[in-house]
Amino acid sequence: MAGAKNHQYHILPPDPWPMISAFSALAMAAGGIMWMHGGHVGKPNGGGILFFAGLLAVLFSAYSWWRNVIKEAHAGDHTPVVQLHFRYGMILFIASEVMFFVGWFWAYFDFALFPDAIAFVDGAVERSSDAAAIIAQWPPKGLEVINAFELPLLNTLILLLSGTTVTWAHHGLIHNQRGGEKRGAWGLLGVGERDSVLKGLWLTIVLGLIFSAIQAYEYMHAPFPFKGINYGASFFMATGFHGFHVVIGTIFLIVCLIRAYKGDFTPKQHFGFEAAAWYWHFVDVVWLFLFVSIYIWGGWGAPVHGG
């Protein structure tokens, strides 16, 4: 019969959102570059307006595009073969994110293993034409570091715990541990006694928010600046981009929480949840490398701030 479907693949209908998303991202990138090249220091060039307009367009197009994907799932278009290819796509995306962080680790280790002869004195960087006048060391001479075994260690424990709660939620979804009588504090949130999925998601989201709040506090009280010194620049770029990924992962999980309340996920079809869990575990692993490399190894032997 002409037009009959005799395969498991999903042939996508024409959709404007991929092209709209691409041009929105282009506008956001162009605006960000213009903004950084003077638009933020009293030289208006429209970069800031273009950046935020592009950002809003990216968010709206992403929402619209993913809404269509959810509709396709409800329509039965996400066959086992399609779900498998979704997983391949998510694996490749996480691999690209790994390489993104490799760049920041590379920069940090390059600065640490081959340090410049600079010193940090009274909040300012001192350089000397005579390299022997200042000892080349890492962290730079005179710089205080953040104590790895205070807030960073606490954040490490928080992320490790969040990895267990999201795994608990995933396990509950696979084994259909849903529903139950709604009472107590969980009942106020509309969560049943047997609902491991909603409980695990709520706990993971709260832990992610606590992590972000602690990191923001740490940045506010950091004893070194972002600008003007390679230690500060590499520290804030590596840990800051990780913090950005935690925020994105938290939003990802919030969307999954909303969809779980709506009953979108089933034990056999829940790729959106699975992708969020994979992403969260990736964020956890990256933080462990950051904690060991930057906070412990990178600050070893240096004076500790407030110590």
C-alpha positions in Angstrom: 0.0 0.0 0.0 1.4 3.4 -1.0 2.5 5.5 2.0 2.3 2.5 4.5 5.0 2.6 7.2 6.9 -0.7 7.4 9.9 0.4 9.5 10.7 1.5 13.1 12.2 4.8 12.1 10.5 8.2 12.7 10.5 10.3 9.5 10.3 13.9 10.8 7.8 16.3 9.2 9.0 19.8 8.1 9.7 21.8 11.2 10.9 25.5 11.4 12.5 25.2 14.9 15.9 23.9 14.0 16.5 26.8 11.6 15.0 29.3 14.1 17.2 27.9 16.9 20.3 28.2 14.7 19.7 31.8 13.8 18.8 32.6 17.5 22.1 31.1 18.7 23.9 33.1 16.0 22.3 36.3 17.2 23.1 35.5 20.8 26.7 34.8 20.0 27.1 37.9 17.9 25.5 40.1 20.6 27.7 38.6 23.3 30.9 39.3 21.3 29.8 42.9 20.6 28.9 43.4 24.2 32.3 42.1 25.4 34.0 44.4 22.9 33.1 47.6 24.6 29.3 47.4 25.0 29.6 46.8 28.7 31.9 49.8 29.5 29.9 52.8 28.4 30.3 52.3 24.7 26.8 51.2 23.6 26.9 49.2 20.4 23.6 47.2 20.8 25.5 44.1 21.7 23.7 43.6 25.1 20.2 44.0 23.5 21.1 41.6 20.7 22.5 39.1 23.2 19.4 39.0 25.4 17.1 39.0 22.4 19.0 36.0 21.0 18.9 34.3 24.4 15.1 34.7 24.7 14.7 33.4 21.1 16.9 30.4 21.9 14.9 29.6 25.0 11.6 29.9 23.2 12.7 27.9 20.2 14.1 25.2 22.5 10.8 25.0 24.4 8.8 24.8 21.2 11.1 22.2 19.6 11.2 20.0 22.7 7.4 20.3 23.1 7.1 18.8 19.6 9.4 16.0 20.6 7.2 15.2 23.7 4.2 15.2 21.4 5.9 12.7 19.1 6.7 10.4 22.1 3.0 10.5 23.2 2.0 9.7 19.6 4.1 6.5 19.7 6.8 7.7 17.2 9.7 7.0 19.7 10.1 3.3 18.9 12.9 1.3 20.5 15.2 2.1 17.5 14.5 5.8 17.8 15.1 5.7 21.6 18.4 4.0 20.9 19.5 6.7 18.6 18.5 9.3 21.1 20.8 7.6 23.5 23.6 7.7 21.0 23.0 11.4 20.5 23.1 12.1 24.2 26.4 10.1 24.6 28.0 12.1 21.8 26.7 15.4 23.4 28.3 14.4 26.8 31.5 13.4 25.0 31.6 16.9 23.4 31.1 18.4 26.9 34.0 16.3 28.2 36.3 17.7 25.6 35.0 21.2 26.5 36.3 20.7 30.1 39.5 19.1 28.8 40.4 22.5 27.4 40.0 24.2 30.8 41.9 21.4 32.6 44.6 21.7 30.0 44.9 25.5 30.6 45.0 25.0 34.3 47.7 22.4 34.2 49.8 24.4 31.7 49.7 27.4 34.1 50.5 25.1 37.1 53.3 23.0 35.7 55.0 25.9 33.9 54.3 28.9 36.1 55.2 32.5 35.3 57.5 34.5 37.6 54.8 36.7 39.2 53.7 37.6 42.7 50.4 38.6 44.2 50.9 41.6 46.6 48.1 43.6 48.3 45.6 42.4 45.7 47.7 43.3 42.7 50.0 41.3 40.4 53.7 42.2 40.4 55.9 41.3 37.5 59.6 41.8 37.2 61.8 42.1 34.1 64.3 40.0 36.1 62.8 36.5 36.2 65.0 35.6 39.1 63.7 38.4 41.2 60.3 36.6 41.7 60.2 32.9 42.2 58.1 31.1 39.7 55.7 29.0 41.7 52.1 27.8 41.7 49.9 29.2 43.1 51.7 32.6 42.6 53.7 33.9 45.5 51.6 35.8 48.0 48.3 34.4 46.9 46.0 32.8 49.4 43.8 29.9 48.2 40.4 28.6 49.2 40.5 25.8 51.8 39.6 22.7 49.9 38.4 20.9 53.0 35.7 23.5 54.0 33.1 24.6 51.4 34.5 22.7 48.4 34.5 19.4 50.4 30.9 20.2 51.5 29.9 20.8 47.9 31.6 17.5 46.9 29.5 15.6 49.5 26.4 17.4 48.3 26.9 16.4 44.6 27.8 12.8 45.5 24.6 12.6 47.5 22.6 14.1 44.6 24.0 11.4 42.4 22.5 8.8 44.7 19.1 10.5 44.9 18.8 10.8 41.1 19.8 7.2 40.7 17.1 6.3 43.3 14.5 8.2 41.2 15.6 6.4 38.1 15.4 3.0 39.8 11.9 3.9 41.1 10.8 4.8 37.6 12.1 1.6 36.0 10.4 -0.5 38.7 7.2 1.7 38.6 7.4 2.8 42.2 4.8 5.4 42.0 1.7 6.6 43.9 0.8 5.8 47.4 -1.1 7.7 50.1 -0.2 11.4 50.2 0.4 12.5 53.7 2.9 14.4 55.8 5.4 16.9 54.3 5.6 14.9 51.0 1.8 14.9 50.8 1.8 18.7 50.8 3.9 18.5 47.6 1.5 16.0 46.0 3.9 13.1 46.5 2.7 9.6 47.5 4.4 7.4 50.0 5.6 4.9 47.4 6.6 7.5 44.8 10.4 7.2 44.7 10.5 9.1 41.4 9.1 12.3 42.7 11.0 12.0 46.0 14.3 11.4 44.4 13.8 14.3 41.9 12.8 16.7 44.6 15.8 15.8 46.7 18.2 16.1 43.7 16.9 19.5 42.7 17.2 20.8 46.3 20.7 19.5 46.6 21.6 21.1 43.2 20.2 24.5 44.4 22.2 24.2 47.7 25.4 23.5 45.7 24.9 26.6 43.5 24.2 28.8 46.6 27.4 27.6 48.3 29.4 28.1 45.2 28.1 31.7 44.8 29.0 32.4 48.4 32.5 31.0 47.8 32.9 33.2 44.8 31.8 36.3 46.8 34.5 35.6 49.4 37.3 34.4 47.1 40.7 35.8 48.2 41.9 36.3 44.6 40.4 38.2 41.6 39.2 36.8 38.2 41.0 39.4 36.2 44.7 40.0 35.9 46.1 36.7 37.2 46.3 33.3 35.5 45.4 31.5 38.7 42.1 33.4 39.2 41.2 33.3 35.5 41.7 29.5 35.2 40.0 28.8 38.6 36.9 30.8 37.9 36.6 29.7 34.2 36.9 26.0 35.1 34.7 26.0 38.3 32.4 28.6 36.9 31.5 26.7 33.7 30.9 23.7 35.9 28.6 25.8 38.1 26.8 26.8 34.9 26.4 23.2 34.0 24.9 22.5 37.5 22.4 25.2 36.9 21.5 23.8 33.5 21.3 20.3 35.0 19.0 21.6 37.8 16.7 23.1 35.2 16.7 19.9 33.2 15.7 18.0 36.4 12.9 20.5 37.2 11.5 19.9 33.7 11.6 16.2 34.4 9.8 16.8 37.8 7.0 18.7 36.1 6.7 15.9 33.5 6.7 13.2 36.2 3.8 15.0 37.9 2.0 14.9 34.5 2.6 11.2 34.1 4.7 11.6 31.0 7.2 8.9 31.9 6.6 5.1 31.9 9.0 2.3 32.9 9.6 1.5 29.2 9.7 5.0 27.8 11.5 7.7 29.7 14.4 8.9 27.6 14.0 12.5 28.8 14.5 11.5 32.4 17.4 9.1 31.5 19.2 11.9 29.6 18.8 14.2 32.6 20.2 11.5 34.9 23.2 10.9 32.6 23.9 14.6 32.4 23.8 15.0 36.2 26.2 12.1 36.7 28.5 13.8 34.2 28.4 17.0 36.2 29.2 15.0 39.4 32.3 13.3 37.8 33.6 16.6 36.4 33.4 18.1 39.9 35.4 15.3 41.4 38.2 16.0 38.9 37.9 19.8 39.7 38.0 19.2 43.4 41.1 17.0 43.3 43.0 18.9 40.6 42.2 22.6 41.4 41.3 22.7 45.1 43.6 20.0 46.5 46.5 19.5 44.2 46.5 23.1 42.7 46.5 24.8 46.2 48.8 22.3 47.9 51.4 24.1 50.2 49.9 27.6 49.6 48.6 29.8 52.4 44.9 29.2 53.0 42.5 32.1 53.2 41.3 32.6 56.7 43.6 29.8 58.0 
